[in-house]
Amino acid sequence: MHRVGEKYINAVYDVSGCTGVLVPAMAERHDLQILIDRLDGLFLSGSPSNIEPDHYDGEDSRRGTLHDSGRDNTTLPLIRAAIDAGIPVFAVCRGIQELNVALGGTLHQLVHEMPGKMDHRMNRRLPPSERFVPRHRIDLAPDGMLQRLADGADSVIVNSAHAQAIDQPADRLVVEAISEDGVIEAVSLKNSTTFTLGVQWHPEHPLAIEAPLSIAMFNAFGDACRKRARLRLPLAQPTRAA
């Protein structure tokens, strides 16, 4: 199946004000230029799967690790093409990892096994309704994109549901937030002329979407998509970006 969780669609539709269109994980069968010519924005959702470590020269994954080579081989070149074309990019959870790897960065595969790190994984012993409650603080980079979206706050509390995270950030990325234990929680693109942001937590979840920062991020993404739509279709007056 090629599918995406409804929470992502709802956030993009209801808060960003955009129409979500699923890009199937068809890898090299896609014509990237056709996609780039038609997209007003690129939203990268989370997933139970992890990026194959050979994309960033990482060690072999542990037995039982979920992978999705079709998604890897679709998103990684699509991210690079979208950024080169100035298309807004908003990346969540697996998405921030894809953004980093696509631009040449590396990942930690098992953050909770690193000295001094918390267990950032989802607590599956909790009922589903409680798995995305706020869990830890992140500190926002001074004068960064994320801090501006957070109305100048120094820190916010976010949920956590990941085993992997950024190790070495790609040279083209700027670290926007770090967790209490030093895990990179958000990045943006250096000198970007449009919205390009990756976050490690889940701002789209129903327990998080009403937080001021979540609303601000999805609003900013939607505004950037509409700007892209006006530039792409100068004769159209879109109320929603596709």
C-alpha positions in Angstrom: 0.0 0.0 0.0 1.0 3.6 -0.6 -0.6 5.5 2.3 -0.2 8.4 4.7 -1.7 8.9 8.2 -4.8 11.1 8.3 -3.3 13.3 11.0 -0.8 14.6 8.4 -3.5 15.3 5.9 -5.7 17.1 8.4 -2.9 19.3 9.5 -1.9 20.3 6.0 -5.5 20.8 4.9 -6.9 22.5 8.0 -4.0 24.5 9.3 -1.8 25.1 6.3 -4.9 25.5 4.1 -3.4 23.3 1.4 -4.7 20.3 -0.5 -2.6 17.2 0.2 -1.7 15.0 -2.8 0.1 11.7 -2.1 3.3 11.1 -4.0 3.5 7.3 -4.4 6.8 5.7 -3.5 7.6 4.7 -7.1 11.3 5.7 -7.0 13.0 6.0 -10.4 9.6 5.5 -12.1 8.8 9.1 -11.3 9.7 11.9 -13.7 11.0 14.3 -11.1 10.8 17.3 -13.4 7.0 16.7 -13.9 6.6 16.5 -10.1 8.6 19.7 -9.5 6.6 21.5 -12.2 3.4 20.7 -10.4 4.1 20.9 -6.7 3.6 24.0 -4.6 5.1 22.4 -1.5 6.6 19.2 -0.2 5.5 17.8 3.1 7.5 14.8 4.4 5.6 12.7 7.0 6.8 10.3 9.7 6.8 6.6 9.3 7.5 3.4 11.2 10.4 2.7 8.8 13.9 4.1 8.9 16.2 5.2 6.1 18.5 2.5 4.7 21.9 3.3 6.3 23.8 2.8 3.0 22.4 6.2 2.0 24.7 7.9 4.6 27.5 5.3 4.9 26.1 4.1 8.2 26.6 0.7 9.9 24.2 -2.1 9.0 20.8 -1.8 10.9 19.9 -4.1 13.7 17.9 -7.2 12.8 14.2 -6.4 12.7 14.6 -2.7 11.8 11.9 -1.6 9.4 13.0 -0.1 6.1 11.3 1.2 3.0 13.6 1.4 0.0 10.9 2.6 -2.3 10.3 5.7 0.0 14.1 6.3 0.3 14.6 6.2 -3.4 11.6 8.5 -4.0 12.1 11.2 -1.2 15.8 11.6 -1.3 16.1 12.8 -4.9 12.8 14.6 -4.7 14.0 16.6 -1.7 17.1 17.7 -3.5 15.1 18.6 -6.6 12.5 20.5 -4.5 15.2 22.6 -2.7 17.0 23.4 -6.0 13.7 24.6 -7.4 12.8 26.7 -4.4 9.8 24.6 -3.4 8.8 24.9 0.3 9.7 21.8 2.3 8.2 20.9 5.7 9.7 17.6 7.2 8.4 15.8 10.3 10.1 12.9 12.2 11.4 10.5 9.4 11.1 13.6 7.2 13.8 15.6 9.0 16.1 12.6 8.8 15.4 12.3 5.1 16.1 16.1 4.7 19.5 15.7 6.4 20.5 12.5 4.5 19.4 14.0 1.2 21.8 16.9 1.7 24.7 14.8 2.9 24.2 14.5 6.6 24.3 11.3 8.8 22.1 9.7 11.4 22.3 8.1 14.9 20.3 4.8 14.5 19.7 4.1 18.2 19.7 7.4 20.2 18.6 5.8 23.4 21.7 3.6 23.5 24.1 6.6 23.4 25.7 7.7 26.7 23.7 10.5 28.4 20.7 10.4 26.0 17.1 9.9 27.0 14.8 7.3 25.5 13.1 9.3 22.8 11.0 6.4 21.5 7.3 6.2 21.7 6.1 4.6 24.9 3.9 1.8 23.5 2.8 0.7 26.9 0.6 3.8 27.0 -2.8 3.8 25.3 -2.7 5.4 21.8 -4.4 8.5 23.1 -1.5 9.2 25.4 1.5 8.3 23.2 2.0 11.8 21.9 1.7 13.9 25.1 4.4 16.6 25.6 7.5 14.8 27.0 10.6 17.0 27.0 11.9 20.5 26.5 13.8 21.7 23.4 15.9 24.9 23.4 15.5 27.1 20.3 18.5 28.7 18.6 18.6 32.5 19.3 17.3 34.6 16.4 16.6 31.4 14.4 13.7 30.7 12.1 12.0 28.4 14.7 12.4 31.0 17.5 10.8 33.6 15.3 7.8 31.3 14.7 7.7 30.7 18.5 7.3 34.4 19.1 10.8 34.7 20.6 10.5 31.8 23.1 13.7 30.3 24.3 12.2 26.8 24.7 9.1 24.8 24.1 7.8 21.3 25.2 7.3 18.7 22.5 6.3 15.1 22.1 8.8 12.4 21.2 8.5 9.2 19.2 11.8 8.3 17.5 14.7 6.0 17.8 16.8 7.7 15.2 18.0 11.3 14.9 20.5 13.5 13.2 24.1 12.8 13.9 26.1 15.1 11.6 24.0 17.8 10.1 24.4 18.4 6.4 26.5 21.5 5.6 23.5 23.3 4.0 21.4 23.0 7.2 21.3 25.2 10.3 20.4 23.6 13.7 17.2 25.3 15.0 16.6 23.4 18.2 18.3 20.9 20.6 16.7 18.7 23.2 17.7 18.7 26.9 20.1 15.8 26.3 21.7 17.4 23.1 19.7 15.7 20.4 19.1 17.8 17.3 15.3 18.5 17.1 15.0 20.9 14.3 16.9 22.2 11.3 16.4 24.8 8.5 18.1 25.5 5.2 20.9 28.0 5.2 20.1 31.2 3.2 16.8 29.8 2.0 14.5 32.1 0.1 11.5 30.0 1.1 10.2 27.9 3.9 12.4 24.9 4.5 12.1 23.3 8.0 12.6 19.9 9.5 11.4 18.9 13.1 12.0 15.7 14.9 8.7 15.7 16.9 5.1 15.4 15.7 3.4 18.9 15.5 0.6 17.4 13.4 -0.7 15.1 16.0 -4.2 16.0 17.5 -2.6 16.4 20.9 0.0 18.9 19.5 -1.7 20.7 16.6 -3.3 23.4 18.7 0.1 24.4 20.3 1.0 27.9 19.1 4.3 26.8 17.5 2.5 24.0 15.6 0.0 26.4 14.2 2.7 28.9 13.3 4.8 26.3 11.5 1.8 24.9 9.4 0.6 28.5 8.7 4.0 29.5 7.5 4.3 26.4 5.3 0.9 27.1 3.8 1.8 30.8 3.1 5.0 29.6 1.4 3.0 27.1 -0.7 0.5 29.8 -1.8 3.4 32.1 -2.8 4.9 29.3 -4.8 1.5 28.6 -6.5 1.2 32.3 -7.5 4.7 32.2 -9.0 4.0 28.9 -10.8 0.6 29.9 -12.1 0.7 33.6 -12.5 -2.8 33.8 -14.0 -4.4 31.7 -11.3 -5.6 33.0 -8.0 -5.4 29.9 -5.8 -7.2 29.8 -2.4 -5.4 26.5 -1.7 -2.0 25.3 -2.8 -1.9 21.8 -4.2 
